[in-house]
Each structure stands twice: as C-alpha cells, then as structure tokens.
C-alpha cells in the first residue's frame, strides 16, 4: 500500500481508488490480503455504496490541519490557494457538498481528472492549468507533511 508518510495526498487518492475498485469488483478482494482488509473495513464502516474509509478521512483531516497552519505562516502558500480559490468555489458549487474544504476539493478535482484520463476523455486546457496548480499545492503540502513526520 502507498505510504501515508511518503506522500499523504497520493495515499488518500490511492485509498479512494481502491474503494471504487472494491465497490465495482468486490470479488477481486478474494485472495489479496490488503484488498480483503480494506473490503472488510468498508463493510464494517457501512460505506459499500459510497463514502470514504475512516483512515482516508483521518489522513484528509491531517492534511487540512497542516493546510490551516500553512495559511497562517507561509505567504507563498497563501498566494497559491488564493489563486485557486475561485476555481475551487466553482468546483464545490457543482458537487453535493459545497461546504467541503479546499484541500478536499483539490483532491476531488485530481481524482475526477484521473478517472477522465482512464476513460481516455479529453481534458480542457483550462482544467489542465487548474490541475497543475492543485497538484503543486498538494505536492507542497505532502512534502511539508513528510518533513514534519521525519523530523519527529
């Protein structure tokens, strides 16, 4: 499994992808210890139809906490999120959860684009620019998270 410490944003996206995979192909969990454990967790947490595992939610909370800290202390970070804000607001307004955090919105954006690419659907140049900015933001967050975890 992807390491949360190594890249927390990729870890969250990986868990979301596995959740969707297990919802679509639950029979593929058989014989794979990692998938079986995740499948059992999904069943116990009641998220077989939708939602995310608590471990994914906890990782997202950690990332959001770090985001809040960086907004207070890092002016360049604050500038990137302010640049993304209008697009994130539009994205959030188009979902059933317009109150989601900016970090979750970035992750949702990247996940949706990943799904479109897997389906070989075209991504507009405007979306590519936003994806690049969201990726840059999440990469910085993940690196800072990694640095903080390895410093302990």
Helices and strands as residue ranges (DSSP letters): H 8-24, G 26-29, H 33-45, H 54-73, H 75-93, H 102-118, H 125-151
